[in-house]
Amino acid sequence: MPDLTDNHAHLELLESQSRELTPGLMSFQETNALKDGRFSNLYWVEIDKNKFNFTLSASTSPIPLLDFNLANRKVIAGINFGSFFLSDDLHTPVTTFYNLMINSGKIFQFPSNTRPALKSKDGKLSEIKIPANGTLNLGNQTFTWSGSNSVEKTDLKIFGMFDLTIGKIKFDKVSTRRKILSETSFVTCDTEETLLGINISKGQPKLERIIRTPLDLTQFAYVIKGNSELLKKAKVGQEITGVRFGRVSFDDENVCSASFSLGKTRDELINNLRTQLIFPKGGEPKPMSKDYLKSWSVVLETKDKIIFFIGDARPKVKNQEGLSVFELQTILQKKFDYSWACVGDSGQSSKLMVIGDTAEIYGNMHYQNYSGKSPVWDGKNGRHIPVALLAYE
């Protein structure tokens, strides 16, 4: 296995550069130096939102960002977005979406808690806030529902990939592997409750299992828990339809949860972290720690543009560990007068794609692929992802 002297493991200082790839699409890169000797490489594209279209693209089996494309449309840029389940022990669940994912109006994953999301419809992109509760239809019955980390009392509680806990197991002197903590793999129920295992069949969420003993989350897209009497008419093969979030429904949109929104001030960011993230009672959200340094993927909107932005980093390389979320906010505030900024899936998944005459990929060059007998560097493909935000002509 390459050691940390390998070129793929280190950032190199960048020459600041801006390029017009096509009218309405500008590409930028620069190195951002910090006072304590750290630095991060920044890459972003500014896209005229009145000239180009946008869509969230989902894949139930994660694929490289390079492999996301649109039939009969020319993709000009892409960035990873939705958070997803990831382990290094080659265990692949049915779906990997961590939080809300709606694909052409079909619910691939429910939200665990209330947080912001991006919505694409007819080529337009917007930020919305999605409540983790509402109503849904199973067969010809209507039920109230809420996410597993929501406090609302409803007919049904819904559990998904977010409820799995990943532990980091030491692999060698410098790296770790991610592995499911087995005790978190199962959803259990009381004697008066029933569990419903839901999977995606031909793009449609359907009831696949009805049981009163624990269900393995990794075998289903999501698991529904409810009172047995309420669910006595449930039948295998029934579809989940008519889902509402609060009073809102999405008939043909694509919607994906953000990790959190940055806000415009430090106080607003702190409030967002505390209200939009899940963390232990009595504790603090991880990004609030001064030692929480990483690469970041962010989508922003200004008056005329949508911006795809990444700050690159190299884990375990001195002075290249990345940015804190507060440093990230400061950088973006200075560069852009944004109306909103949403953080997508970050860390070692951060990747930006720009397509001119050829496809160019930035970020995540340090990624280690564990699919073989020993890890190898795979910066071109990076981690496979289930959700990308694409800009297209």
C-alpha positions in Angstrom: 0.0 0.0 0.0 1.4 3.5 -0.8 2.5 5.5 2.2 1.8 9.1 2.9 4.8 10.2 0.7 2.7 9.2 -2.3 1.8 12.2 -4.5 -1.9 11.2 -4.3 -1.8 11.7 -0.6 -0.7 15.3 -0.6 -2.2 18.6 -1.8 0.0 20.8 -4.0 -0.2 24.6 -3.9 -2.3 25.9 -6.7 -1.8 28.8 -9.1 -5.0 30.9 -8.9 -6.9 30.5 -12.1 -10.2 31.4 -13.6 -11.5 30.1 -17.0 -14.6 30.6 -19.0 -15.5 27.1 -20.2 -18.5 28.3 -22.2 -20.6 31.5 -21.9 -22.3 31.4 -18.5 -19.9 28.8 -17.0 -16.8 30.0 -15.2 -14.3 27.6 -13.4 -12.0 28.8 -10.6 -9.2 27.3 -8.4 -7.0 28.7 -5.7 -5.1 27.8 -2.5 -6.4 29.3 0.7 -3.7 29.7 3.4 -4.6 29.9 7.1 -2.6 31.6 9.9 -1.6 28.4 11.6 0.2 27.0 8.6 -2.7 25.0 7.3 -4.0 25.4 3.7 -6.8 24.1 1.6 -7.3 24.0 -2.1 -10.5 25.5 -3.3 -12.3 24.7 -6.5 -15.6 26.0 -7.7 -17.8 26.7 -10.8 -20.2 29.6 -11.2 -23.1 28.7 -13.4 -25.6 31.2 -14.9 -28.9 29.9 -13.5 -30.9 31.6 -16.3 -28.8 29.9 -19.0 -28.4 26.4 -17.7 -30.6 23.8 -16.0 -30.1 21.7 -12.8 -31.3 18.4 -11.5 -30.6 16.0 -8.6 -29.7 12.6 -10.0 -30.0 9.5 -7.9 -28.7 6.0 -8.2 -29.8 3.2 -5.9 -26.4 1.6 -6.4 -23.7 4.2 -5.8 -21.5 5.1 -8.9 -18.6 7.5 -9.5 -19.5 11.1 -10.1 -18.0 10.7 -13.6 -20.7 8.1 -14.4 -23.7 10.4 -13.7 -25.2 11.6 -17.0 -28.6 12.5 -18.5 -30.2 11.1 -21.6 -30.3 13.6 -24.5 -28.8 16.3 -22.3 -25.3 17.7 -22.2 -24.0 17.7 -18.6 -21.6 20.6 -18.0 -20.8 20.3 -14.2 -21.6 18.1 -11.3 -21.0 17.8 -7.5 -21.7 15.1 -4.9 -24.5 16.0 -2.6 -26.6 13.6 -0.5 -25.1 11.9 2.5 -25.0 8.1 2.3 -24.3 4.9 4.1 -20.7 3.8 3.6 -18.6 0.9 5.0 -15.3 -0.6 4.0 -16.3 -4.2 4.8 -17.9 -4.6 1.4 -21.4 -4.8 2.9 -23.8 -3.1 0.6 -27.3 -2.4 1.8 -30.4 -2.3 -0.5 -30.2 1.5 -0.8 -27.6 3.9 0.7 -29.5 7.1 1.0 -29.0 8.4 4.6 -31.8 10.9 4.7 -34.6 12.2 2.5 -34.4 11.2 -1.2 -37.3 11.7 -3.5 -36.8 10.5 -7.1 -39.4 11.8 -9.6 -41.9 11.9 -6.8 -41.1 8.4 -5.5 -39.9 8.2 -1.9 -36.5 6.3 -1.9 -35.8 7.4 1.7 -37.6 9.3 4.5 -36.1 12.1 6.5 -34.8 11.2 10.0 -35.3 14.7 11.3 -36.3 18.1 10.0 -33.6 19.8 8.0 -33.1 21.8 4.7 -33.1 20.1 1.3 -32.5 20.9 -2.3 -35.3 20.5 -4.8 -35.0 20.3 -8.6 -38.0 20.5 -11.0 -38.1 21.4 -14.7 -34.5 22.4 -14.6 -34.8 24.8 -11.7 -33.1 24.4 -8.3 -34.3 25.7 -4.9 -33.7 25.3 -1.2 -36.6 24.1 1.0 -37.1 23.0 4.6 -38.6 19.5 4.9 -40.5 18.5 8.1 -39.8 14.9 9.2 -43.5 14.1 9.6 -46.7 14.0 7.6 -49.1 11.5 6.1 -48.8 8.5 3.7 -50.9 6.0 2.0 -50.3 2.2 2.3 -52.8 0.4 0.1 -56.1 2.3 0.6 -55.3 3.4 4.2 -53.9 6.7 5.3 -51.5 7.0 8.3 -49.5 9.8 10.0 -45.8 9.2 10.1 -42.6 10.8 11.5 -38.9 10.2 11.2 -37.0 8.1 13.7 -35.3 11.1 15.2 -38.4 13.2 15.2 -40.3 13.8 18.5 -43.8 13.9 17.0 -46.3 11.2 18.1 -47.7 9.6 15.0 -49.2 6.3 13.8 -45.9 5.2 12.2 -42.2 5.7 12.9 -39.8 5.3 10.0 -36.2 4.1 10.2 -33.6 4.2 7.5 -29.9 4.1 6.8 -29.4 7.1 9.1 -30.1 4.8 12.1 -27.1 2.6 11.4 -24.0 3.4 13.4 -20.6 3.1 11.7 -17.5 2.4 13.8 -13.9 3.0 12.7 -11.7 0.0 13.0 -7.9 0.5 12.9 -6.5 -1.0 9.7 -2.8 0.0 9.9 -0.7 2.7 11.5 -2.3 5.5 9.4 -5.7 4.4 8.3 -9.0 2.9 9.5 -11.9 1.0 8.0 -15.5 1.8 8.5 -17.7 -1.0 9.7 -21.4 -1.3 10.9 -21.8 -1.7 14.6 -24.0 -4.9 14.5 -26.1 -3.9 17.4 -27.5 -1.0 15.4 -28.5 -3.0 12.4 -31.9 -4.1 13.7 -35.1 -2.3 14.3 -37.1 -3.9 17.1 -40.7 -3.6 18.3 -42.9 -4.1 21.3 -45.3 -7.0 21.6 -48.2 -4.8 20.4 -46.3 -3.4 17.4 -45.5 -4.7 13.8 -42.6 -3.9 11.5 -43.0 -3.4 7.8 -39.9 -3.8 5.5 -40.1 -1.5 2.5 -37.9 -2.0 -0.7 -37.7 -0.2 -4.0 -39.1 -2.3 -6.9 -38.8 -0.8 -10.4 -38.5 2.6 -8.9 -41.6 2.2 -6.6 -41.5 1.7 -2.8 -43.4 -1.5 -1.9 -44.1 -3.5 1.2 -41.9 -6.6 1.2 -42.0 -7.9 4.7 -44.6 -7.9 7.6 -43.1 -9.2 10.9 -43.1 -8.8 14.7 -39.5 -9.7 15.3 -36.4 -7.5 14.5 -35.7 -6.5 11.0 -32.2 -5.9 9.5 -32.1 -2.3 8.2 -29.5 -3.2 5.6 -32.0 -5.6 3.9 -34.6 -2.9 3.2 -34.8 0.7 1.9 -36.5 1.6 5.2 -38.5 0.0 8.0 -41.8 1.2 9.3 -43.0 0.6 12.9 -46.6 0.9 14.0 -49.3 -0.6 16.2 -50.3 -4.0 15.1 -54.0 -3.3 15.2 -53.5 -0.2 12.9 -51.5 -2.3 10.5 -53.7 -5.4 10.4 -54.8 -4.7 6.8 -51.2 -4.3 5.5 -50.4 -6.8 2.7 -47.1 -7.6 1.0 -46.9 -5.9 -2.4 -48.8 -2.7 -1.3 -47.2 0.5 -2.4 -46.3 3.6 -0.5 -48.1 6.5 -2.2 -49.5 10.0 -1.5 -46.7 10.9 0.9 -47.0 14.4 2.4 -44.3 16.3 4.4 -46.4 18.4 6.7 -49.0 19.5 4.1 -46.7 19.4 1.1 -46.4 16.7 -1.5 -43.9 16.2 -4.3 -45.4 14.7 -7.4 -42.6 14.7 -9.9 -39.7 16.6 -8.2 -36.3 15.3 -7.1 -35.6 16.2 -3.5 -32.5 15.4 -1.3 -31.6 16.4 2.2 -28.6 18.6 2.9 -26.3 17.9 5.8 -27.1 21.4 7.1 -27.3 25.0 5.9 -24.5 27.5 6.5 -26.5 30.6 7.2 -25.2 34.2 6.9 -23.7 34.7 10.4 -21.7 32.7 12.9 -24.7 32.7 15.3 -27.0 31.5 12.6 -24.6 28.7 11.6 -24.3 27.6 15.3 -28.1 27.5 15.5 -28.3 25.5 12.3 -25.8 22.9 13.5 -27.8 22.5 16.8 -31.2 22.2 15.2 -30.4 20.4 11.9 -27.8 17.8 13.0 -28.3 14.7 15.3 -25.9 14.5 18.2 -25.9 12.9 21.7 -28.0 14.5 24.4 -25.9 16.9 26.4 -23.3 17.0 23.7 -22.4 19.3 20.8 -22.6 18.8 17.0 -19.3 17.5 15.8 -18.6 20.4 13.4 -18.5 22.8 16.3 -15.2 21.3 17.5 -12.2 23.3 16.5 -10.5 20.0 15.6 -13.3 19.1 13.2 -11.3 19.9 10.0 -12.3 18.4 6.6 -13.0 18.9 3.0 -16.4 20.3 2.2 -19.0 20.2 -0.7 -21.3 23.2 -0.8 -24.0 24.4 -3.2 -24.9 28.1 -3.1 -27.3 30.4 -4.9 -26.7 34.1 -5.6 -28.8 36.6 -7.6 -27.8 35.2 -11.0 -25.8 32.0 -10.3 -25.7 28.6 -8.8 -22.3 27.7 -7.5 -20.7 24.3 -6.9 -17.9 24.6 -4.4 -15.4 22.2 -2.8 -12.6 22.8 -0.3 -10.1 20.0 -0.6 -8.1 18.3 2.2 -5.9 15.4 3.0 -6.7 13.4 6.2 -3.7 12.8 8.5 -1.4 15.0 6.4 0.0 17.8 8.6 -1.4 21.3 7.7 -3.7 19.7 5.0 -6.4 18.3 7.3 -9.0 20.8 5.9 -11.2 23.7 7.1 -13.4 24.1 10.1 -17.0 24.8 9.2 -16.6 28.4 10.6 -13.5 28.9 8.3 -15.6 27.6 5.4 -18.4 30.1 6.2 -16.0 33.0 6.3 -14.4 32.1 3.0 -17.8 31.8 1.3 -19.1 35.0 2.8 -16.1 36.9 1.4 -16.5 35.4 -2.0 -20.2 35.4 -2.6 -23.3 37.3 -1.7 -25.3 34.2 -1.4 -29.0 33.9 -0.5 -28.6 30.3 0.7 -25.7 27.8 1.0 -26.3 24.1 1.7 -23.5 21.6 2.7 -23.8 18.3 1.0 -22.0 15.1 1.8 -18.5 16.2 2.6 -15.2 14.7 3.8 -13.6 12.1 1.6 -16.6 12.1 -0.7 -16.1 15.8 -1.8 -15.7 15.9 -5.6 -16.4 18.4 -8.4 -16.8 17.6 -12.1 -16.6 20.1 -14.9 -17.1 19.0 -18.5 -15.8 21.1 -21.4 -14.1 19.3 -24.3 -13.1 16.7 -21.7 -14.3 15.8 -18.2 -12.2 17.3 -15.4 -12.4 16.0 -11.8 -11.3 17.9 -8.7 -11.1 16.8 -5.0 -10.8 13.5 -3.2 -7.5 12.4 -4.9 -6.5 10.7 -1.7 -9.3 8.2 -1.7 -8.4 4.6 -0.9 -10.4 1.9 -2.6 -10.9 -1.2 -0.4 -12.6 -3.4 -2.9 -9.4 -5.5 -3.5 -7.2 -7.4 -1.2 -5.3 -4.3 -0.2 -6.3 -0.6 -0.5 -5.2 1.3 -3.6 -5.4 5.0 -4.5 -8.4 5.8 -6.7 -8.6 9.6 -7.0 -10.2 9.6 -10.5 -13.4 7.8 -9.4 -13.2 8.5 -5.7 -15.9 7.2 -3.5 -19.0 6.0 -5.4 -22.0 8.2 -4.5 -25.8 7.8 -4.8 -26.7 11.4 -5.4 -25.2 14.1 -7.7 -26.3 17.6 -8.5 -25.9 18.1 -12.2 -25.9 21.3 -14.3 -26.9 20.7 -18.0 -27.7 22.6 -21.2 
